[in-house]
Amino acid sequence: MSPPISRRGILRGTLGGTTVLVGESCAPKIVSERAEAPAAASPGTAPDSPAQKLELTVNGAARSFDVDPERTALELVRSDLGLTGCKESCGHGACGACSILLDDVPVAACLLPAVALHRRRLTTVEGLAPAGELHPVQRAFMAEDALQCGFCTPGFVIAASAFYTRWRAEHGNQEPDRDTVAAALAGNLCRCAAYDGIIRAVQKASSGAYEKPLGPEPAAPRHDARDKVTGAAKYTVDVQLPDQLEGKILRSPHAHARVRKVDWSKALALPGVFGAVDLLHGGTTIRFAGQEILAIAAVDARTAEAALAAVELDLEVLPALIGMDAARADGAPPVYPTRNTRKSAPNASEGPLLPLGWDGNLRGPFKLFSTAKHKARRAVDKLREKPAEGVLVEGTYKTQVQCHSALEPHACVAHWTAADAVTVHLSTQSVHAVAEDIAQRWGLRRDHVRVLAQYIGGGFGGKATLQLECVAAVELARITGKPVRVVLERREELTTGGLRPAQEIELALATDRDGYLQGVTARAFADAGCGVGSNSTVLLRLMYAKAPKDIADWDVVNHAPPGKPFRGPGGPPVFWALEQAVDVAAERLKLDPILLRKRFDPNPARNRLYDWALSLKTWRERQPAQSDRGRYRRGMGLAVGGWFYFVQPSARLQIDAGPDGIVASTACQDIGNGTRTVIAETVASVLGIAPADVKVQIGDSSLVPGPMTGGSRTTASLVPAAIMAAEQLRDELLERAEQLLGVKGVAVPGGVRHPRGVVTWQQLLAGSPPLRFVGTRKRDQGGYFLPPIADIAPGRYVAGSLQIIEVEVDTRLGRIRVLRSHTGIAAGHIVAPALARNQALGGVIQGIGYALYEERRLDPKTGALLTGGLEDYRIPGIGDIGELDVHFVEDGYERVNGRSVGLAELVTLAPAAAIGNAVAHATGFRPRELPLRPDRVLQGLRG
């Protein structure tokens, strides 16, 4: 008989290993247990599977192995051969990240049994070219910036190299067209969406433009491009420490349940199992299917999975509310029934939660940012009573849950280097902040915690904080005394890796007869699952700023996984509603949609974009609405967006200089946004040297504090700090030159000019003692919009974006094809134009995916995930993007320190609304719900 449950959180069962997880949510507590005498087990070998002899050629060298027939080729290549360029991302052959060449044919290594490699010729990205050299495709990817985070890049390079070989043999120097390249690479996915550069790189490589140069390799626009195209870049999933264990997480199969008992004693008794940790932290209530219950560390993944299966889990299954309709239904029981349990609701926002009222499963309203709300309400009410007095556009606009689904899953490798010191390799967007969180959680000195993230395979807002894969790895490493790796599988990633909340927005827009905006009202209801804090209507304050606005947000909590901030949090849903309403108003007023927006909009950044858009031949020659009458109908839509920028006042950048060169460092990270490049180019521009001459060190929390990579703050925070540090170095070297030469010189590109010639920085540093300077980010002229809160300060200016998209609608099948897009961006000084273009197009393509394809779906009764893989959860592929163009307007922002305000989130806001407007322009059907699936399009066309 088990002992009674107590509020203290853990009680021992009759077998000595039973853990009872109790308590609702007091202070977080960590309960864990080490196996008393872990039995030895050989990693990678199933006990009942005799090894088979395997002989093959790997990158030109003969190799032989004894392998378990259950192992995959990917496991063999990564673990036994140590060739980590090929990655495991989806695990079921849908993404191409694991691509290898087998007898010169690209295959998915994650699906291929290792024994299928017998007597075959295997080539990985590391072996495409002789040591120290580059394949023409690798050279083209570097030069054309055909990459961002780089996680998928080796897979693309492998597939592209096979196409290159075939094409060159059959067509010589002829350049393939875009569709041919896209068809050849259709099996590979890039979540950063660097597709435009990839197509361009493969076209040029296949035409012979990137054969081996006579001289040295040309510099690439991206500082770390070579490591990424050759597979040398090491991500958290690639870390392999001595005696490293594998951690796996047990998740709830039910959306709502009460934990009565968890017994992990049989799991800990299995050979090769070393320890377990409770991830409910004393709680007993399950609030979504897939919620983390416990984690187990074992000698390898298969042993850990067997241990999870041996855990005895006693759950009392309770009725579940799935989705907003169920949560708002009359008589629906509250997901959080008490004030104390409401405090435990996960935060789905980027900022701190403000206290709001609760009404059952509704939390809100949040209406802090309304302005002249009574005037806005009166304007709407007036037109309801007297429609002839102006134009009133009203509607309810719905959006879906979108998954972050970065191709590198959430991953952590933790290793306690002493009883009070831990090193954590983590796929994170904030090495500095997470190190502080780890120190606080485990009661460690801050300088005894080191978080490392040299390369991160995408984040998009889903990896910004301390999360449970890190908690599990750190605690399992603590109790086992060994390094522990925890990596989420793709289904776990689609469950808890990050979710943009669904929205239901009731919006009304009122103009007078002359087309002047009189007011906007909006009520938004967000589905962040069991999370709270979603806000979208606040972004209406950034648009058409002089108009009165009555805006309010509510959370609708239910038994689904909690949401997280996703690139432009709240933006795509609210712009989906607002920008379609503006187009409807323009149609009724018989005005050009751009001219109406100019009438509404005092924002100088967007007004520059309106002028640019009006000058485009594409827009000037736009056909009248519904000109096409056949099966395929083309239309063009426009939408605009606005986004604030943030600054992290604590951000620092350090420069060390001496005989060995110049090193710039900060505890920041690069998730594909080009942080290394921005730092190198900024420092180099001050000194007048090549960016390649600046060594950049990031991804290490032991460096001076750096910003989180998120919230459009990285460039805005680091560029001014880098300028300050570089100027300090320059001025110091000027003084040293004067002391050395006896005459005063002036700084010129590369050194100091004096009456007798030029002395270079390198010459001055050759005889110099080590120099160190730290730059900070000074306040903008006029200060910030609000004082810094939690080390984040919003800037005073609003950046602008404008999107024009042309689509083709198949009225028989309901499919929408994006033909081309024009993107205008007004975000101040562009530090690295090639990378900015790449990042902007990536955001546009993610917006296309949001509009047309992506939709996380749950079973409406059980809450089970239905879109559990990348073949079910559809992200845009290389053939979905159409032709793309980007135009930067760099005027303005003179009062912003560094004149750069960030664009990563800005570019995601308008694409969905532009596509909605294009569909209406083509067909007359005004869509109100995302994604624009064929069934919804057909239903809309039929009226």
ChimeraX attribute file (.defattr): number of C-alpha atoms within 10 A of each C-alpha:
attribute: neighborCount
match mode: 1-to-1
recipient: residues
	/A:1	5
	/A:2	12
	/A:3	10
	/A:4	8
	/A:5	15
	/A:6	12
	/A:7	13
	/A:8	12
	/A:9	20
	/A:10	19
	/A:11	20
	/A:12	13
	/A:13	19
	/A:14	12
	/A:15	11
	/A:16	11
	/A:17	21
	/A:18	20
	/A:19	21
	/A:20	29
	/A:21	30
	/A:22	23
	/A:23	19
	/A:24	17
	/A:25	19
	/A:26	14
	/A:27	10
	/A:28	12
	/A:29	16
	/A:30	17
	/A:31	18
	/A:32	22
	/A:33	20
	/A:34	20
	/A:35	21
	/A:36	11
	/A:37	12
	/A:38	18
	/A:39	14
	/A:40	12
	/A:41	17
	/A:42	12
	/A:43	15
	/A:44	19
	/A:45	19
	/A:46	16
	/A:47	10
	/A:48	7
	/A:49	11
	/A:50	13
	/A:51	16
	/A:52	14
	/A:53	13
	/A:54	19
	/A:55	17
	/A:56	19
	/A:57	18
	/A:58	19
	/A:59	18
	/A:60	13
	/A:61	9
	/A:62	12
	/A:63	13
	/A:64	13
	/A:65	15
	/A:66	13
	/A:67	20
	/A:68	22
	/A:69	18
	/A:70	15
	/A:71	18
	/A:72	19
	/A:73	21
	/A:74	26
	/A:75	21
	/A:76	21
	/A:77	22
	/A:78	17
	/A:79	14
	/A:80	12
	/A:81	12
	/A:82	12
	/A:83	20
	/A:84	25
	/A:85	30
	/A:86	28
	/A:87	30
	/A:88	29
	/A:89	27
	/A:90	24
	/A:91	21
	/A:92	17
	/A:93	21
	/A:94	20
	/A:95	27
	/A:96	32
	/A:97	32
	/A:98	33
	/A:99	31
	/A:100	29
	/A:101	22
	/A:102	19
	/A:103	14
	/A:104	15
	/A:105	16
	/A:106	23
	/A:107	20
	/A:108	25
	/A:109	27
	/A:110	26
	/A:111	16
	/A:112	16
	/A:113	17
	/A:114	22
	/A:115	23
	/A:116	14
	/A:117	20
	/A:118	16
	/A:119	15
	/A:120	14
	/A:121	19
	/A:122	23
	/A:123	21
	/A:124	26
	/A:125	28
	/A:126	20
	/A:127	17
	/A:128	21
	/A:129	15
	/A:130	11
	/A:131	8
	/A:132	6
	/A:133	13
	/A:134	21
	/A:135	21
	/A:136	25
	/A:137	31
	/A:138	30
	/A:139	26
	/A:140	27
	/A:141	30
	/A:142	26
	/A:143	21
	/A:144	22
	/A:145	23
	/A:146	28
	/A:147	29
	/A:148	29
	/A:149	27
	/A:150	29
	/A:151	33
	/A:152	32
	/A:153	31
	/A:154	29
	/A:155	33
	/A:156	32
	/A:157	31
	/A:158	31
	/A:159	27
	/A:160	27
	/A:161	25
	/A:162	16
	/A:163	21
	/A:164	25
	/A:165	13
	/A:166	13
	/A:167	17
	/A:168	17
	/A:169	11
	/A:170	10
	/A:171	12
	/A:172	13
	/A:173	15
	/A:174	14
	/A:175	18
	/A:176	20
	/A:177	12
	/A:178	17
	/A:179	13
	/A:180	14
	/A:181	23
	/A:182	21
	/A:183	11
	/A:184	16
	/A:185	25
	/A:186	18
	/A:187	21
	/A:188	23
	/A:189	24
	/A:190	28
	/A:191	27
	/A:192	28
	/A:193	27
	/A:194	27
	/A:195	26
	/A:196	25
	/A:197	23
	/A:198	28
	/A:199	25
	/A:200	20
	/A:201	27
	/A:202	33
	/A:203	23
	/A:204	23
	/A:205	26
	/A:206	30
	/A:207	19
	/A:208	18
	/A:209	18
	/A:210	20
	/A:211	16
	/A:212	14
	/A:213	11
	/A:214	6
	/A:215	6
	/A:216	7
	/A:217	12
	/A:218	10
	/A:219	14
	/A:220	18
	/A:221	20
	/A:222	28
	/A:223	22
	/A:224	22
	/A:225	26
	/A:226	19
	/A:227	14
	/A:228	24
	/A:229	31
	/A:230	24
	/A:231	24
	/A:232	15
	/A:233	19
	/A:234	17
	/A:235	23
	/A:236	26
	/A:237	25
	/A:238	19
	/A:239	15
	/A:240	15
	/A:241	14
	/A:242	7
	/A:243	11
	/A:244	20
	/A:245	29
	/A:246	26
	/A:247	32
	/A:248	28
	/A:249	27
	/A:250	21
	/A:251	18
	/A:252	21
	/A:253	17
	/A:254	23
	/A:255	25
	/A:256	27
	/A:257	21
	/A:258	18
	/A:259	21
	/A:260	15
	/A:261	21
	/A:262	20
	/A:263	22
	/A:264	28
	/A:265	22
	/A:266	16
	/A:267	27
	/A:268	29
	/A:269	19
	/A:270	20
	/A:271	18
	/A:272	24
	/A:273	29
	/A:274	31
	/A:275	28
	/A:276	30
	/A:277	25
	/A:278	26
	/A:279	25
	/A:280	25
	/A:281	23
	/A:282	23
	/A:283	22
	/A:284	21
	/A:285	22
	/A:286	25
	/A:287	26
	/A:288	29
	/A:289	24
	/A:290	23
	/A:291	25
	/A:292	20
	/A:293	21
	/A:294	24
	/A:295	27
	/A:296	34
	/A:297	37
	/A:298	32
	/A:299	24
	/A:300	21
	/A:301	20
	/A:302	16
	/A:303	27
	/A:304	28
	/A:305	19
	/A:306	15
	/A:307	27
	/A:308	23
	/A:309	14
	/A:310	17
	/A:311	19
	/A:312	15
	/A:313	17
	/A:314	14
	/A:315	19
	/A:316	14
	/A:317	14
	/A:318	14
	/A:319	13
	/A:320	25
	/A:321	28
	/A:322	24
	/A:323	22
	/A:324	23
	/A:325	13
	/A:326	20
	/A:327	24
	/A:328	19
	/A:329	11
	/A:330	9
	/A:331	9
	/A:332	15
	/A:333	17
	/A:334	17
	/A:335	22
	/A:336	19
	/A:337	11
	/A:338	9
	/A:339	9
	/A:340	12
	/A:341	14
	/A:342	17
	/A:343	13
	/A:344	15
	/A:345	19
	/A:346	18
	/A:347	20
	/A:348	26
	/A:349	21
	/A:350	18
	/A:351	13
	/A:352	11
	/A:353	13
	/A:354	8
	/A:355	11
	/A:356	11
	/A:357	12
	/A:358	17
	/A:359	10
	/A:360	18
	/A:361	23
	/A:362	21
	/A:363	21
	/A:364	19
	/A:365	17
	/A:366	23
	/A:367	17
	/A:368	11
	/A:369	16
	/A:370	21
	/A:371	18
	/A:372	14
	/A:373	19
	/A:374	15
	/A:375	17
	/A:376	25
	/A:377	19
	/A:378	14
	/A:379	24
	/A:380	26
	/A:381	14
	/A:382	15
	/A:383	19
	/A:384	16
	/A:385	9
	/A:386	12
	/A:387	14
	/A:388	11
	/A:389	15
	/A:390	23
	/A:391	26
	/A:392	26
	/A:393	20
	/A:394	19
	/A:395	16
	/A:396	15
	/A:397	22
	/A:398	22
	/A:399	26
	/A:400	23
	/A:401	23
	/A:402	24
	/A:403	26
	/A:404	26
	/A:405	29
	/A:406	26
	/A:407	26
	/A:408	29
	/A:409	26
	/A:410	32
	/A:411	24
	/A:412	31
	/A:413	32
	/A:414	29
	/A:415	24
	/A:416	22
	/A:417	15
	/A:418	11
	/A:419	9
	/A:420	14
	/A:421	18
	/A:422	24
	/A:423	20
	/A:424	28
	/A:425	24
	/A:426	33
	/A:427	32
	/A:428	36
	/A:429	28
	/A:430	28
	/A:431	35
	/A:432	28
	/A:433	22
	/A:434	24
	/A:435	26
	/A:436	19
	/A:437	17
	/A:438	22
	/A:439	20
	/A:440	12
	/A:441	14
	/A:442	16
	/A:443	10
	/A:444	17
	/A:445	13
	/A:446	16
	/A:447	13
	/A:448	16
	/A:449	24
	/A:450	23
	/A:451	28
	/A:452	26
	/A:453	26
	/A:454	22
	/A:455	24
	/A:456	30
	/A:457	25
	/A:458	29
	/A:459	30
	/A:460	26
	/A:461	26
	/A:462	27
	/A:463	27
	/A:464	21
	/A:465	18
	/A:466	20
	/A:467	15
	/A:468	18
	/A:469	23
	/A:470	27
	/A:471	21
	/A:472	31
	/A:473	30
	/A:474	25
	/A:475	25
	/A:476	32
	/A:477	25
	/A:478	24
	/A:479	18
	/A:480	22
	/A:481	18
	/A:482	20
	/A:483	27
	/A:484	31
	/A:485	34
	/A:486	30
	/A:487	25
	/A:488	21
	/A:489	20
	/A:490	23
	/A:491	19
	/A:492	22
	/A:493	25
	/A:494	25
	/A:495	26
	/A:496	25
	/A:497	26
	/A:498	28
	/A:499	27
	/A:500	30
	/A:501	31
	/A:502	25
	/A:503	30
	/A:504	21
	/A:505	26
	/A:506	18
	/A:507	22
	/A:508	24
	/A:509	25
	/A:510	31
	/A:511	24
	/A:512	18
	/A:513	13
	/A:514	10
	/A:515	20
	/A:516	16
	/A:517	26
	/A:518	23
	/A:519	27
	/A:520	28
	/A:521	24
	/A:522	25
	/A:523	20
	/A:524	26
	/A:525	27
	/A:526	32
	/A:527	31
	/A:528	31
	/A:529	29
	/A:530	25
	/A:531	26
	/A:532	27
	/A:533	28
	/A:534	31
	/A:535	25
	/A:536	26
	/A:537	30
	/A:538	21
	/A:539	19
	/A:540	24
	/A:541	17
	/A:542	18
	/A:543	24
	/A:544	20
	/A:545	14
	/A:546	17
	/A:547	22
	/A:548	22
	/A:549	28
	/A:550	24
	/A:551	27
	/A:552	22
	/A:553	24
	/A:554	27
	/A:555	27
	/A:556	29
	/A:557	30
	/A:558	33
	/A:559	27
	/A:560	29
	/A:561	27
	/A:562	27
	/A:563	31
	/A:564	30
	/A:565	26
	/A:566	27
	/A:567	25
	/A:568	24
	/A:569	24
	/A:570	23
	/A:571	24
	/A:572	29
	/A:573	30
	/A:574	29
	/A:575	26
	/A:576	29
	/A:577	27
	/A:578	28
	/A:579	24
	/A:580	28
	/A:581	23
	/A:582	23
	/A:583	27
	/A:584	21
	/A:585	23
	/A:586	19
	/A:587	15
	/A:588	14
	/A:589	18
	/A:590	11
	/A:591	14
	/A:592	13
	/A:593	20
	/A:594	23
	/A:595	14
	/A:596	20
	/A:597	25
	/A:598	18
	/A:599	14
	/A:600	20
	/A:601	17
	/A:602	14
	/A:603	19
	/A:604	16
	/A:605	23
	/A:606	27
	/A:607	19
	/A:608	19
	/A:609	25
	/A:610	19
	/A:611	13
	/A:612	14
	/A:613	22
	/A:614	14
	/A:615	11
	/A:616	11
	/A:617	9
	/A:618	15
	/A:619	16
	/A:620	10
	/A:621	8
	/A:622	12
	/A:623	15
	/A:624	11
	/A:625	17
	/A:626	16
	/A:627	13
	/A:628	14
	/A:629	11
	/A:630	10
	/A:631	13
	/A:632	18
	/A:633	19
	/A:634	27
	/A:635	28
	/A:636	28
	/A:637	27
	/A:638	28
	/A:639	29
	/A:640	28
	/A:641	28
	/A:642	29
	/A:643	26
	/A:644	23
	/A:645	25
	/A:646	25
	/A:647	28
	/A:648	24
	/A:649	20
	/A:650	15
	/A:651	25
	/A:652	27
	/A:653	30
	/A:654	25
	/A:655	25
	/A:656	19
	/A:657	22
	/A:658	18
	/A:659	15
	/A:660	11
	/A:661	15
	/A:662	23
	/A:663	18
	/A:664	24
	/A:665	25
	/A:666	27
	/A:667	27
	/A:668	32
	/A:669	31
	/A:670	27
	/A:671	25
	/A:672	24
	/A:673	22
	/A:674	24
	/A:675	24
	/A:676	23
	/A:677	23
	/A:678	24
	/A:679	30
	/A:680	25
	/A:681	26
	/A:682	22
	/A:683	29
	/A:684	22
	/A:685	17
	/A:686	20
	/A:687	22
	/A:688	16
	/A:689	19
	/A:690	15
	/A:691	23
	/A:692	17
	/A:693	14
	/A:694	23
	/A:695	17
	/A:696	21
	/A:697	19
	/A:698	25
	/A:699	27
	/A:700	25
	/A:701	28
	/A:702	19
	/A:703	19
	/A:704	18
	/A:705	21
	/A:706	29
	/A:707	28
	/A:708	27
	/A:709	25
	/A:710	26
	/A:711	26
	/A:712	22
	/A:713	25
	/A:714	29
	/A:715	27
	/A:716	23
	/A:717	30
	/A:718	30
	/A:719	27
	/A:720	25
	/A:721	26
	/A:722	32
	/A:723	23
	/A:724	24
	/A:725	24
	/A:726	27
	/A:727	17
	/A:728	17
	/A:729	23
	/A:730	18
	/A:731	14
	/A:732	13
	/A:733	21
	/A:734	21
	/A:735	14
	/A:736	16
	/A:737	24
	/A:738	15
	/A:739	11
	/A:740	11
	/A:741	14
	/A:742	10
	/A:743	12
	/A:744	16
	/A:745	20
	/A:746	14
	/A:747	20
	/A:748	16
	/A:749	15
	/A:750	18
	/A:751	23
	/A:752	22
	/A:753	18
	/A:754	18
	/A:755	10
	/A:756	9
	/A:757	9
	/A:758	15
	/A:759	18
	/A:760	19
	/A:761	25
	/A:762	17
	/A:763	12
	/A:764	18
	/A:765	19
	/A:766	15
	/A:767	10
	/A:768	14
	/A:769	10
	/A:770	13
	/A:771	15
	/A:772	16
	/A:773	18
	/A:774	20
	/A:775	21
	/A:776	20
	/A:777	23
	/A:778	18
	/A:779	16
	/A:780	18
	/A:781	11
	/A:782	10
	/A:783	15
	/A:784	17
	/A:785	14
	/A:786	11
	/A:787	12
	/A:788	15
	/A:789	12
	/A:790	10
	/A:791	12
	/A:792	19
	/A:793	20
	/A:794	19
	/A:795	23
	/A:796	18
	/A:797	23
	/A:798	21
	/A:799	25
	/A:800	28
	/A:801	27
	/A:802	28
	/A:803	27
	/A:804	25
	/A:805	29
	/A:806	26
	/A:807	26
	/A:808	21
	/A:809	22
	/A:810	18
	/A:811	19
	/A:812	13
	/A:813	13
	/A:814	20
	/A:815	18
	/A:816	22
	/A:817	19
	/A:818	23
	/A:819	17
	/A:820	16
	/A:821	27
	/A:822	21
	/A:823	25
	/A:824	25
	/A:825	27
	/A:826	29
	/A:827	29
	/A:828	23
	/A:829	19
	/A:830	21
	/A:831	19
	/A:832	17
	/A:833	12
	/A:834	17
	/A:835	23
	/A:836	19
	/A:837	23
	/A:838	24
	/A:839	24
	/A:840	26
	/A:841	28
	/A:842	24
	/A:843	27
	/A:844	26
	/A:845	30
	/A:846	26
	/A:847	24
	/A:848	27
	/A:849	23
	/A:850	27
	/A:851	25
	/A:852	24
	/A:853	19
	/A:854	25
	/A:855	23
	/A:856	20
	/A:857	17
	/A:858	18
	/A:859	12
	/A:860	14
	/A:861	13
	/A:862	19
	/A:863	24
	/A:864	21
	/A:865	20
	/A:866	14
	/A:867	19
	/A:868	19
	/A:869	20
	/A:870	20
	/A:871	13
	/A:872	14
	/A:873	18
	/A:874	16
	/A:875	27
	/A:876	21
	/A:877	20
	/A:878	26
	/A:879	19
	/A:880	19
	/A:881	24
	/A:882	18
	/A:883	14
	/A:884	16
	/A:885	14
	/A:886	15
	/A:887	17
	/A:888	18
	/A:889	19
	/A:890	16
	/A:891	14
	/A:892	18
	/A:893	21
	/A:894	13
	/A:895	14
	/A:896	22
	/A:897	18
	/A:898	23
	/A:899	22
	/A:900	26
	/A:901	29
	/A:902	26
	/A:903	29
	/A:904	24
	/A:905	24
	/A:906	30
	/A:907	31
	/A:908	27
	/A:909	31
	/A:910	31
	/A:911	33
	/A:912	33
	/A:913	34
	/A:914	31
	/A:915	33
	/A:916	32
	/A:917	31
	/A:918	29
	/A:919	29
	/A:920	23
	/A:921	25
	/A:922	27
	/A:923	23
	/A:924	16
	/A:925	20
	/A:926	18
	/A:927	22
	/A:928	20
	/A:929	20
	/A:930	24
	/A:931	23
	/A:932	25
	/A:933	17
	/A:934	19
	/A:935	12
	/A:936	17
	/A:937	26
	/A:938	18
	/A:939	11
	/A:940	16
	/A:941	17
	/A:942	9
	/A:943	8
